[in-house]
Amino acid sequence: MKNYELTNIAQEPEDYRGTLIYTQEDGYKLVTMTISVAANEQSYITSIAEDIPVREEAEHLIGVDMYHFAVTEGTGIQLTIDRPAGTQEGQYIVRHDAITLTSSHFWTDVVSSGGDVEVDPLTFQEILDDALSYYANLIRDTLPVG
């Protein structure tokens, strides 16, 4: 396995929850969301197109829920995080040129990956695995024990 250094990582605000990355494809956007969750939290994503809600499937990893799904212009994306202290929600709208956070009780990065960048899938997977391990350790180390 190759080693990749994660540089310029600053302490994130307490209400930081993760990243929405999208790539423009032919007629739609491909979305990947990584959402930081504690052991006693659960995240849900619902995409809403033409007034039809669709619950997106999650990959549940240690401290991170990962979602992959496609959206078209005009689709709404609702992120819900159930916590012991109550529910938090964030809403995004898919526009022709971007995905925009419209309201939220927490903060996420929204990043366009630019569809013309080619990355070797194995290299990408290694970098993603390393980043997820880093954040899982960071979350584990900050959670209270007991």
Secondary structure, DSSP 8 states (H G I E B T S, - for coil): -------S-----TTEEEEEEEEE-SSSEEEEEEEE--TT-EEEEEEEETTEEEE--EEEETTEEEEEEEE-TT-EEEEEEEETTEEEEEEEEE-SS-EEEEEESSEEEEEE--TT----HHHHHHHHHHHHHHHHHHHHHHS---
